[in-house]
Amino acid sequence: MLVLDMASFSISVQRYGIIHHLSTIHRMRRIVGTVIRRCGGRVVKFDADNCFAAFARADTALRAAREINASLTVANTRLAANSVIHVSIGIGHGPILLARDDFFGDEVNLASKLGEDIALRDEVLLTERARRKIGKGRGRFEVVNLSVSGLRFRAYRLID
């Protein structure tokens, strides 16, 4: 699974207003949804400035994350500074309960925490299970040891 959050949501709304930001969210959803479908994933839901997507394989979710960041970089070159889009992404892999418009499970929770709260702008973080499923030769990763609400776990930051 892939969980994406737009960076600087609160600041953008305060500076430019909700209408401006809603148009930015709409643009993000169009770009991100297109990439996810092209990479063989399924958008489970968009919730405000977040995207929750399911993939059969962790390496496909990683490919989508890379393509999302690349697509946003290209789109941002044509936009004014107050309209650029940056995201943070968390990727997990494991058993989930997938409903029509939501999904649940430990890896979903971890991917959400990584994508929404921990990853920085333009950053991709993977859970340990997702990283193991990616295998060698799919990029370089840096270990990140985390502690959140008393839960200690290891994540991996995509370097390239």
C-alpha positions as CSV (number, residue, x, y, z in Angstrom):
1,M,0.0,0.0,0.0
2,L,1.0,3.6,-0.6
3,V,-0.1,6.5,1.6
4,L,0.5,10.0,0.3
5,D,0.1,13.4,2.0
6,M,0.5,16.8,0.5
7,A,3.2,18.8,2.2
8,S,2.5,22.2,3.8
9,F,-1.3,21.9,3.7
10,S,-2.0,24.1,6.7
11,I,0.5,26.8,5.7
12,S,-0.8,26.9,2.2
13,V,-4.4,27.3,3.3
14,Q,-3.5,30.1,5.7
15,R,-1.4,32.0,3.1
16,Y,-3.6,31.5,0.0
17,G,-7.0,30.5,1.2
18,I,-9.1,27.3,1.0
19,I,-10.3,27.8,-2.6
20,H,-6.8,28.1,-3.9
21,H,-5.7,25.1,-2.0
22,L,-8.8,23.0,-3.1
23,S,-7.7,23.6,-6.7
24,T,-4.2,22.4,-5.8
25,I,-5.7,19.3,-4.2
26,H,-7.7,18.7,-7.4
27,R,-4.6,18.9,-9.5
28,M,-2.7,16.6,-7.2
29,R,-5.5,14.0,-7.3
30,R,-5.5,14.0,-11.1
31,I,-1.8,13.6,-11.4
32,V,-1.4,11.0,-8.6
33,G,-4.5,9.0,-9.7
34,T,-3.2,8.8,-13.2
35,V,0.2,7.5,-12.1
36,I,-1.2,5.0,-9.7
37,R,-3.5,3.5,-12.3
38,R,-0.7,3.5,-14.9
39,C,1.5,1.5,-12.4
40,G,-1.2,-1.1,-11.9
41,G,-2.4,0.2,-8.5
42,R,-5.8,1.1,-7.3
43,V,-6.8,4.3,-5.6
44,V,-8.7,3.1,-2.6
45,K,-9.6,6.7,-1.6
46,F,-8.6,10.3,-1.6
47,D,-9.3,12.0,1.7
48,A,-8.6,15.8,1.7
49,D,-5.0,16.1,0.7
50,N,-4.2,12.4,1.2
51,C,-4.2,9.5,-1.2
52,F,-4.5,5.8,-0.1
53,A,-3.7,3.3,-2.8
54,A,-3.3,-0.5,-3.0
55,F,-0.8,-2.4,-5.0
56,A,-0.2,-6.1,-5.5
57,R,3.5,-5.8,-5.0
58,A,5.7,-3.4,-3.0
59,D,8.1,-2.8,-5.9
60,T,5.2,-1.6,-8.0
61,A,4.2,0.9,-5.2
62,L,7.8,2.1,-5.1
63,R,7.8,2.6,-8.9
64,A,4.5,4.6,-8.5
65,A,6.1,6.7,-5.7
66,R,9.1,7.6,-7.9
67,E,6.8,8.4,-10.9
68,I,4.5,10.5,-8.7
69,N,7.5,12.6,-7.5
70,A,8.8,12.9,-11.1
71,S,5.4,13.8,-12.5
72,L,4.9,16.5,-9.8
73,T,8.4,17.9,-10.5
74,V,7.5,18.3,-14.2
75,A,4.1,19.8,-13.4
76,N,5.7,22.2,-10.9
77,T,8.0,23.7,-13.5
78,R,5.0,25.3,-15.2
79,L,3.4,26.7,-12.0
80,A,3.7,29.8,-9.9
81,A,5.5,29.2,-6.5
82,N,2.2,29.4,-4.6
83,S,0.7,26.5,-6.7
84,V,3.5,23.9,-6.7
85,I,2.7,20.5,-5.2
86,H,5.0,18.5,-3.0
87,V,4.1,15.2,-1.3
88,S,5.4,12.8,1.3
89,I,4.9,9.1,0.8
90,G,4.8,6.0,3.0
91,I,4.8,2.5,1.6
92,G,3.9,-0.7,3.5
93,H,3.4,-4.3,2.5
94,G,1.5,-7.1,4.2
95,P,-1.9,-8.6,5.0
96,I,-4.7,-6.0,4.8
97,L,-8.5,-6.0,5.0
98,L,-9.4,-4.2,1.8
99,A,-13.0,-2.8,1.7
100,R,-14.5,-1.0,-1.3
101,D,-13.3,2.4,-0.2
102,D,-10.9,1.8,2.7
103,F,-8.3,-0.6,4.0
104,F,-7.0,-1.7,7.4
105,G,-4.1,-3.5,8.9
106,D,-0.8,-3.0,10.7
107,E,1.1,-2.1,7.5
108,V,-1.6,0.4,6.5
109,N,-1.2,2.0,9.9
110,L,2.6,2.1,9.6
111,A,2.5,3.4,6.0
112,S,0.0,6.1,7.1
113,K,2.3,7.2,9.9
114,L,5.3,7.3,7.6
115,G,3.5,9.2,4.7
116,E,1.4,11.6,6.8
117,D,3.5,12.4,9.8
118,I,7.1,11.4,9.4
119,A,8.2,11.7,5.8
120,L,9.5,15.1,4.7
121,R,8.5,16.9,1.5
122,D,9.3,14.8,-1.6
123,E,10.4,11.9,0.6
124,V,9.5,8.2,0.3
125,L,9.7,6.0,3.4
126,L,9.1,2.3,3.5
127,T,8.2,-0.1,6.3
128,E,10.7,-2.9,7.0
129,R,8.3,-5.5,5.4
130,A,8.0,-3.4,2.2
131,R,11.7,-2.9,2.0
132,R,12.3,-6.7,2.3
133,K,9.8,-7.3,-0.5
134,I,11.5,-4.7,-2.8
135,G,14.7,-6.8,-3.0
136,K,18.2,-5.8,-4.2
137,G,18.9,-3.5,-7.1
138,R,15.7,-1.4,-6.8
139,G,17.4,1.6,-5.3
140,R,19.4,2.7,-2.4
141,F,17.9,3.0,1.0
142,E,18.9,4.5,4.4
143,V,17.8,3.0,7.7
144,V,15.7,5.2,9.9
145,N,15.0,4.0,13.5
146,L,11.8,5.5,14.8
147,S,9.8,5.6,18.0
148,V,6.1,6.7,17.7
149,S,3.7,6.5,20.7
150,G,6.0,3.9,22.4
151,L,6.2,1.7,19.3
152,R,9.8,1.3,18.1
153,F,10.3,0.3,14.5
154,R,12.7,0.6,11.6
155,A,11.8,2.3,8.3
156,Y,13.8,2.9,5.2
157,R,14.3,6.2,3.3
158,L,14.6,6.0,-0.4
159,I,17.8,7.8,-1.4
160,D,17.6,7.2,-5.2
